[in-house]
Amino acid sequence: MNNDRVTLTDKQRKAQRSRSIALAVALAAFVIIVYVGTWAKLGVNILSRPM
């Protein structure tokens, strides 16, 4: 089996890290927006309703 690997330059590695961080921040922001939106839609009294 041939192990041809691509080696990234420092500039490419830095760009890849920046994209990864941006994606992580965007995903975290989406999760927070969905969480807050759910609380806003269901109301504050969701914890005191009968099950």
mmCIF file as gemmi writes it, N, C-alpha and C atoms, coordinates in Angstrom:
data_model
loop_
_atom_site.group_PDB
_atom_site.id
_atom_site.type_symbol
_atom_site.label_atom_id
_atom_site.label_alt_id
_atom_site.label_comp_id
_atom_site.label_asym_id
_atom_site.label_entity_id
_atom_site.label_seq_id
_atom_site.pdbx_PDB_ins_code
_atom_site.Cartn_x
_atom_site.Cartn_y
_atom_site.Cartn_z
_atom_site.occupancy
_atom_site.B_iso_or_equiv
_atom_site.pdbx_formal_charge
_atom_site.auth_seq_id
_atom_site.auth_asym_id
_atom_site.pdbx_PDB_model_num
ATOM 1 N N . MET Axp A 1 ? 0.844 -1.178 0 1 0 ? 1 A 1
ATOM 2 C CA . MET Axp A 1 ? 0 0 0 1 0 ? 1 A 1
ATOM 3 C C . MET Axp A 1 ? 0.884 1.234 0 1 0 ? 1 A 1
ATOM 4 N N . ASN Axp A 2 ? 0.482 2.217 -0.778 1 0 ? 2 A 1
ATOM 5 C CA . ASN Axp A 2 ? 1.282 3.42 -0.94 1 0 ? 2 A 1
ATOM 6 C C . ASN Axp A 2 ? 0.818 4.49 0.044 1 0 ? 2 A 1
ATOM 7 N N . ASN Axp A 3 ? 1.722 5.02 0.818 1 0 ? 3 A 1
ATOM 8 C CA . ASN Axp A 3 ? 1.386 6.034 1.82 1 0 ? 3 A 1
ATOM 9 C C . ASN Axp A 3 ? 1.798 7.419 1.339 1 0 ? 3 A 1
ATOM 10 N N . ASP Axp A 4 ? 1.13 7.919 0.323 1 0 ? 4 A 1
ATOM 11 C CA . ASP Axp A 4 ? 1.384 9.28 -0.142 1 0 ? 4 A 1
ATOM 12 C C . ASP Axp A 4 ? 0.589 10.236 0.724 1 0 ? 4 A 1
ATOM 13 N N . ARG Axp A 5 ? 1.283 11.025 1.491 1 0 ? 5 A 1
ATOM 14 C CA . ARG Axp A 5 ? 0.62 11.984 2.378 1 0 ? 5 A 1
ATOM 15 C C . ARG Axp A 5 ? 0.9 13.397 1.903 1 0 ? 5 A 1
ATOM 16 N N . VAL Axp A 6 ? -0.091 14.248 2.084 1 0 ? 6 A 1
ATOM 17 C CA . VAL Axp A 6 ? 0.063 15.654 1.736 1 0 ? 6 A 1
ATOM 18 C C . VAL Axp A 6 ? 0.559 16.386 2.97 1 0 ? 6 A 1
ATOM 19 N N . THR Axp A 7 ? 1.637 17.103 2.831 1 0 ? 7 A 1
ATOM 20 C CA . THR Axp A 7 ? 2.132 17.901 3.956 1 0 ? 7 A 1
ATOM 21 C C . THR Axp A 7 ? 1.751 19.352 3.711 1 0 ? 7 A 1
ATOM 22 N N . LEU Axp A 8 ? 1.129 19.942 4.703 1 0 ? 8 A 1
ATOM 23 C CA . LEU Axp A 8 ? 0.669 21.322 4.585 1 0 ? 8 A 1
ATOM 24 C C . LEU Axp A 8 ? 1.783 22.283 4.977 1 0 ? 8 A 1
ATOM 25 N N . THR Axp A 9 ? 1.79 23.428 4.317 1 0 ? 9 A 1
ATOM 26 C CA . THR Axp A 9 ? 2.735 24.468 4.705 1 0 ? 9 A 1
ATOM 27 C C . THR Axp A 9 ? 2.218 25.142 5.977 1 0 ? 9 A 1
ATOM 28 N N . ASP Axp A 10 ? 3.05 25.937 6.588 1 0 ? 10 A 1
ATOM 29 C CA . ASP Axp A 10 ? 2.626 26.643 7.811 1 0 ? 10 A 1
ATOM 30 C C . ASP Axp A 10 ? 1.45 27.569 7.523 1 0 ? 10 A 1
ATOM 31 N N . LYS Axp A 11 ? 1.472 28.211 6.358 1 0 ? 11 A 1
ATOM 32 C CA . LYS Axp A 11 ? 0.375 29.113 5.987 1 0 ? 11 A 1
ATOM 33 C C . LYS Axp A 11 ? -0.93 28.342 5.827 1 0 ? 11 A 1
ATOM 34 N N . GLN Axp A 12 ? -0.879 27.169 5.202 1 0 ? 12 A 1
ATOM 35 C CA . GLN Axp A 12 ? -2.077 26.346 5.027 1 0 ? 12 A 1
ATOM 36 C C . GLN Axp A 12 ? -2.576 25.807 6.363 1 0 ? 12 A 1
ATOM 37 N N . ARG Axp A 13 ? -1.657 25.42 7.234 1 0 ? 13 A 1
ATOM 38 C CA . ARG Axp A 13 ? -2.035 24.907 8.546 1 0 ? 13 A 1
ATOM 39 C C . ARG Axp A 13 ? -2.711 25.993 9.367 1 0 ? 13 A 1
ATOM 40 N N . LYS Axp A 14 ? -2.188 27.229 9.287 1 0 ? 14 A 1
ATOM 41 C CA . LYS Axp A 14 ? -2.787 28.349 10.021 1 0 ? 14 A 1
ATOM 42 C C . LYS Axp A 14 ? -4.181 28.666 9.474 1 0 ? 14 A 1
ATOM 43 N N . ALA Axp A 15 ? -4.341 28.605 8.158 1 0 ? 15 A 1
ATOM 44 C CA . ALA Axp A 15 ? -5.647 28.865 7.542 1 0 ? 15 A 1
ATOM 45 C C . ALA Axp A 15 ? -6.646 27.781 7.945 1 0 ? 15 A 1
ATOM 46 N N . GLN Axp A 16 ? -6.195 26.535 7.982 1 0 ? 16 A 1
ATOM 47 C CA . GLN Axp A 16 ? -7.067 25.433 8.371 1 0 ? 16 A 1
ATOM 48 C C . GLN Axp A 16 ? -7.501 25.598 9.83 1 0 ? 16 A 1
ATOM 49 N N . ARG Axp A 17 ? -6.582 25.989 10.69 1 0 ? 17 A 1
ATOM 50 C CA . ARG Axp A 17 ? -6.916 26.208 12.104 1 0 ? 17 A 1
ATOM 51 C C . ARG Axp A 17 ? -7.91 27.351 12.249 1 0 ? 17 A 1
ATOM 52 N N . SER Axp A 18 ? -7.717 28.417 11.483 1 0 ? 18 A 1
ATOM 53 C CA . SER Axp A 18 ? -8.64 29.553 11.541 1 0 ? 18 A 1
ATOM 54 C C . SER Axp A 18 ? -10.037 29.137 11.104 1 0 ? 18 A 1
ATOM 55 N N . ARG Axp A 19 ? -10.13 28.33 10.043 1 0 ? 19 A 1
ATOM 56 C CA . ARG Axp A 19 ? -11.436 27.845 9.588 1 0 ? 19 A 1
ATOM 57 C C . ARG Axp A 19 ? -12.083 26.955 10.639 1 0 ? 19 A 1
ATOM 58 N N . SER Axp A 20 ? -11.288 26.12 11.275 1 0 ? 20 A 1
ATOM 59 C CA . SER Axp A 20 ? -11.831 25.23 12.308 1 0 ? 20 A 1
ATOM 60 C C . SER Axp A 20 ? -12.371 26.029 13.486 1 0 ? 20 A 1
ATOM 61 N N . ILE Axp A 21 ? -11.644 27.041 13.897 1 0 ? 21 A 1
ATOM 62 C CA . ILE Axp A 21 ? -12.09 27.885 15.01 1 0 ? 21 A 1
ATOM 63 C C . ILE Axp A 21 ? -13.365 28.633 14.618 1 0 ? 21 A 1
ATOM 64 N N . ALA Axp A 22 ? -13.413 29.16 13.392 1 0 ? 22 A 1
ATOM 65 C CA . ALA Axp A 22 ? -14.604 29.881 12.931 1 0 ? 22 A 1
ATOM 66 C C . ALA Axp A 22 ? -15.813 28.945 12.89 1 0 ? 22 A 1
ATOM 67 N N . LEU Axp A 23 ? -15.616 27.721 12.449 1 0 ? 23 A 1
ATOM 68 C CA . LEU Axp A 23 ? -16.704 26.755 12.403 1 0 ? 23 A 1
ATOM 69 C C . LEU Axp A 23 ? -17.18 26.399 13.81 1 0 ? 23 A 1
ATOM 70 N N . ALA Axp A 24 ? -16.255 26.247 14.743 1 0 ? 24 A 1
ATOM 71 C CA . ALA Axp A 24 ? -16.622 25.938 16.129 1 0 ? 24 A 1
ATOM 72 C C . ALA Axp A 24 ? -17.415 27.09 16.75 1 0 ? 24 A 1
ATOM 73 N N . VAL Axp A 25 ? -17.001 28.319 16.483 1 0 ? 25 A 1
ATOM 74 C CA . VAL Axp A 25 ? -17.709 29.484 17.016 1 0 ? 25 A 1
ATOM 75 C C . VAL Axp A 25 ? -19.106 29.576 16.406 1 0 ? 25 A 1
ATOM 76 N N . ALA Axp A 26 ? -19.213 29.33 15.104 1 0 ? 26 A 1
ATOM 77 C CA . ALA Axp A 26 ? -20.519 29.371 14.439 1 0 ? 26 A 1
ATOM 78 C C . ALA Axp A 26 ? -21.444 28.288 14.99 1 0 ? 26 A 1
ATOM 79 N N . LEU Axp A 27 ? -20.918 27.103 15.22 1 0 ? 27 A 1
ATOM 80 C CA . LEU Axp A 27 ? -21.726 26.014 15.769 1 0 ? 27 A 1
ATOM 81 C C . LEU Axp A 27 ? -22.177 26.338 17.19 1 0 ? 27 A 1
ATOM 82 N N . ALA Axp A 28 ? -21.292 26.879 18.007 1 0 ? 28 A 1
ATOM 83 C CA . ALA Axp A 28 ? -21.652 27.258 19.371 1 0 ? 28 A 1
ATOM 84 C C . ALA Axp A 28 ? -22.723 28.355 19.361 1 0 ? 28 A 1
ATOM 85 N N . ALA Axp A 29 ? -22.587 29.328 18.457 1 0 ? 29 A 1
ATOM 86 C CA . ALA Axp A 29 ? -23.582 30.395 18.361 1 0 ? 29 A 1
ATOM 87 C C . ALA Axp A 29 ? -24.939 29.828 17.947 1 0 ? 29 A 1
ATOM 88 N N . PHE Axp A 30 ? -24.942 28.879 17.016 1 0 ? 30 A 1
ATOM 89 C CA . PHE Axp A 30 ? -26.196 28.249 16.584 1 0 ? 30 A 1
ATOM 90 C C . PHE Axp A 30 ? -26.863 27.522 17.74 1 0 ? 30 A 1
ATOM 91 N N . VAL Axp A 31 ? -26.083 26.788 18.506 1 0 ? 31 A 1
ATOM 92 C CA . VAL Axp A 31 ? -26.632 26.054 19.654 1 0 ? 31 A 1
ATOM 93 C C . VAL Axp A 31 ? -27.235 27.026 20.667 1 0 ? 31 A 1
ATOM 94 N N . ILE Axp A 32 ? -26.549 28.118 20.933 1 0 ? 32 A 1
ATOM 95 C CA . ILE Axp A 32 ? -27.05 29.113 21.885 1 0 ? 32 A 1
ATOM 96 C C . ILE Axp A 32 ? -28.339 29.752 21.364 1 0 ? 32 A 1
ATOM 97 N N . ILE Axp A 33 ? -28.379 30.052 20.072 1 0 ? 33 A 1
ATOM 98 C CA . ILE Axp A 33 ? -29.585 30.66 19.487 1 0 ? 33 A 1
ATOM 99 C C . ILE Axp A 33 ? -30.772 29.701 19.59 1 0 ? 33 A 1
ATOM 100 N N . VAL Axp A 34 ? -30.546 28.43 19.299 1 0 ? 34 A 1
ATOM 101 C CA . VAL Axp A 34 ? -31.629 27.445 19.397 1 0 ? 34 A 1
ATOM 102 C C . VAL Axp A 34 ? -32.077 27.295 20.851 1 0 ? 34 A 1
ATOM 103 N N . TYR Axp A 35 ? -31.143 27.268 21.785 1 0 ? 35 A 1
ATOM 104 C CA . TYR Axp A 35 ? -31.47 27.139 23.204 1 0 ? 35 A 1
ATOM 105 C C . TYR Axp A 35 ? -32.309 28.327 23.676 1 0 ? 35 A 1
ATOM 106 N N . VAL Axp A 36 ? -31.854 29.524 23.364 1 0 ? 36 A 1
ATOM 107 C CA . VAL Axp A 36 ? -32.584 30.731 23.781 1 0 ? 36 A 1
ATOM 108 C C . VAL Axp A 36 ? -33.94 30.792 23.08 1 0 ? 36 A 1
ATOM 109 N N . GLY Axp A 37 ? -33.978 30.439 21.817 1 0 ? 37 A 1
ATOM 110 C CA . GLY Axp A 37 ? -35.247 30.441 21.091 1 0 ? 37 A 1
ATOM 111 C C . GLY Axp A 37 ? -36.245 29.465 21.677 1 0 ? 37 A 1
ATOM 112 N N . THR Axp A 38 ? -35.761 28.31 22.108 1 0 ? 38 A 1
ATOM 113 C CA . THR Axp A 38 ? -36.644 27.325 22.728 1 0 ? 38 A 1
ATOM 114 C C . THR Axp A 38 ? -37.211 27.858 24.032 1 0 ? 38 A 1
ATOM 115 N N . TRP Axp A 39 ? -36.367 28.45 24.855 1 0 ? 39 A 1
ATOM 116 C CA . TRP Axp A 39 ? -36.85 29.037 26.103 1 0 ? 39 A 1
ATOM 117 C C . TRP Axp A 39 ? -37.859 30.146 25.839 1 0 ? 39 A 1
ATOM 118 N N . ALA Axp A 40 ? -37.6 30.959 24.808 1 0 ? 40 A 1
ATOM 119 C CA . ALA Axp A 40 ? -38.515 32.065 24.496 1 0 ? 40 A 1
ATOM 120 C C . ALA Axp A 40 ? -39.862 31.538 24.002 1 0 ? 40 A 1
ATOM 121 N N . LYS Axp A 41 ? -39.832 30.478 23.206 1 0 ? 41 A 1
ATOM 122 C CA . LYS Axp A 41 ? -41.078 29.935 22.652 1 0 ? 41 A 1
ATOM 123 C C . LYS Axp A 41 ? -41.897 29.215 23.719 1 0 ? 41 A 1
ATOM 124 N N . LEU Axp A 42 ? -41.243 28.426 24.55 1 0 ? 42 A 1
ATOM 125 C CA . LEU Axp A 42 ? -41.972 27.642 25.543 1 0 ? 42 A 1
ATOM 126 C C . LEU Axp A 42 ? -42.275 28.427 26.812 1 0 ? 42 A 1
ATOM 127 N N . GLY Axp A 43 ? -41.58 29.493 27.035 1 0 ? 43 A 1
ATOM 128 C CA . GLY Axp A 43 ? -41.866 30.344 28.19 1 0 ? 43 A 1
ATOM 129 C C . GLY Axp A 43 ? -41.045 29.94 29.406 1 0 ? 43 A 1
ATOM 130 N N . VAL Axp A 44 ? -41.03 30.843 30.364 1 0 ? 44 A 1
ATOM 131 C CA . VAL Axp A 44 ? -40.239 30.648 31.564 1 0 ? 44 A 1
ATOM 132 C C . VAL Axp A 44 ? -40.855 29.59 32.476 1 0 ? 44 A 1
ATOM 133 N N . ASN Axp A 45 ? -42.168 29.403 32.399 1 0 ? 45 A 1
ATOM 134 C CA . ASN Axp A 45 ? -42.856 28.481 33.29 1 0 ? 45 A 1
ATOM 135 C C . ASN Axp A 45 ? -42.761 27.018 32.867 1 0 ? 45 A 1
ATOM 136 N N . ILE Axp A 46 ? -41.881 26.708 31.948 1 0 ? 46 A 1
ATOM 137 C CA . ILE Axp A 46 ? -41.779 25.319 31.474 1 0 ? 46 A 1
ATOM 138 C C . ILE Axp A 46 ? -41.374 24.369 32.595 1 0 ? 46 A 1
ATOM 139 N N . LEU Axp A 47 ? -40.613 24.857 33.561 1 0 ? 47 A 1
ATOM 140 C CA . LEU Axp A 47 ? -40.149 23.983 34.647 1 0 ? 47 A 1
ATOM 141 C C . LEU Axp A 47 ? -41.228 23.74 35.688 1 0 ? 47 A 1
ATOM 142 N N . SER Axp A 48 ? -42.253 24.584 35.743 1 0 ? 48 A 1
ATOM 143 C CA . SER Axp A 48 ? -43.287 24.43 36.774 1 0 ? 48 A 1
ATOM 144 C C . SER Axp A 48 ? -44.564 23.802 36.232 1 0 ? 48 A 1
ATOM 145 N N . ARG Axp A 49 ? -44.578 23.343 35.005 1 0 ? 49 A 1
ATOM 146 C CA . ARG Axp A 49 ? -45.805 22.747 34.476 1 0 ? 49 A 1
ATOM 147 C C . ARG Axp A 49 ? -45.904 21.281 34.915 1 0 ? 49 A 1
ATOM 148 N N . PRO Axp A 50 ? -47.127 20.77 35.013 1 0 ? 50 A 1
ATOM 149 C CA . PRO Axp A 50 ? -47.277 19.355 35.412 1 0 ? 50 A 1
ATOM 150 C C . PRO Axp A 50 ? -46.817 18.412 34.298 1 0 ? 50 A 1
ATOM 151 N N . MET Axp A 51 ? -46.241 17.303 34.673 1 0 ? 51 A 1
ATOM 152 C CA . MET Axp A 51 ? -45.745 16.348 33.694 1 0 ? 51 A 1
ATOM 153 C C . MET Axp A 51 ? -46.815 15.337 33.346 1 0 ? 51 A 1
